[in-house]
Each structure stands twice: as structure tokens, then as C-alpha cells.
């Protein structure tokens, strides 16, 4: 079926056309660390938030600080929460320094709970009868100092790829590099 171009322009909650805004909204599909309680969690912007009449909530402004449009953001546990565009943009800007370096300045501590995979349960039997290392970072969090000076507990899964060396250094210095969640570190120093 051929695609059709809508006859009407996109409009905000008051019916005002959003002409300045791209048809493909730049925030949708972005992944970001957003505050949820005391933590920063990885989340994905999935769509604009709409009211019961199907109109977007908030007003678009080309200046991010004044853009009050709401977006539905999905967290890893499936929870969807509305966040204002200016809050999302502020978090994106706060996660890099003036050179565009990553959010984490340093990692200082770790914590886990009883749901983490133990060393005794680190292997799983595959269909072919061979043992494989269970690949999971569940229940591990690292205490990170951010570039803006704030300190946050961030899940290991959100730090291990953008900050592998920092994570590896903490794991080795704390003697937890042999824990199942950190077994991937061997490739960092190999």
C-alpha cells in the first residue's frame, strides 16, 4: 500500500501548527539516562504524549529550554512515563562535557542484591549439552560521579558498554572481576 502524506500539518494542543518541527521528531527513538527517583536509568523516547482527543500535550519551541511538549518514555522494566522535552534535552546536555565526552567522570562503588546471578549459578546448559556462561548484569549497580558533579547509582548494563575501562578498573580494584556480571571484562584487558 503506498504511503500518503497527511493533509493537515501537525498541531499542538491548542491546534497551532507545529511548522518549525521536523516531520520526524528528533527526540523520538533517542535513548537517554533519565531520572527515576534517586537513580538515572536508561530509557527510550517512544512517542509524543497525546491527550484523549489525540492532540499532543505541551507546546513546541525551537529553544529546547522552552519546549514543553510531553513524550512517552519507556524504561527497561516496561514502565512508560511522560517527560517534558525540555527535561529530556536537559538530561542529554548534562550527560556530556564541552568536548562531548560521556557523562561519567568516575565510578567509585558498587552494590547488588539477592537477585544477582551467583558464581554457583553462572553457567547454563545449552541445547547441545555444553555449559555456557550466563550473560547477565541483573541487580548490579555502580555509583558514578557525573561530569556535572552529581552522584547516581546506575545499572551496570547502562555503564558497561560506554565506560568499559572505568567499569573494569572498579571491578578489578574491588576484587569482583570474577563475578558472573563482570566476566566480559577479560576482553577489555586482553
C-alpha positions, 0 to 999 in steps of 0.5 A: 500500500503506498504511503500518503502524506497527511493533509493537515500539518501537525498541531499542538494542543491548542491546534497551532501548527507545529511548522518549525518541527521536523516531520520526524521528531528528533527526540523520538527513538533517542535513548537517554539516562533519565531520572527515576527517583534517586537513580538515572536509568536508561530509557527510550523516547517512544512517542509524543504524549497525546491527550484523549482527543489525540492532540499532543500535550505541551507546546513546541519551541525551537529553544529546547529550554522552552519546549514543553511538549510531553513524550512517552518514555519507556524504561527497561522494566516496561514502565512508560512515563511522560517527560517534558522535552525540555527535561529530556534535552536537559538530561542529554546536555548534562550527560556530556562535557564541552568536548562531548565526552560521556557523562561519567567522570568516575565510578567509585562503588558498587552494590547488588542484591539477592537477585544477582546471578551467583558464581554457583549459578553462572553457567547454563546448559545449552541445547547441545549439552555444553555449559555456557556462561550466563550473560547477565548484569541483573541487580548490579549497580555502580555509583558514578560521579557525573561530569556535572558533579552529581552522584547516581547509582546506575545499572551496570548494563547502562555503564558497561558498554560506554565506560568499559575501562572505568567499569573494569578498573572498579571491578578489578580494584574491588576484587569482583572481576570474577563475578558472573556480571563482570566476566566480559571484562577479560576482553577489555584487558586482553 
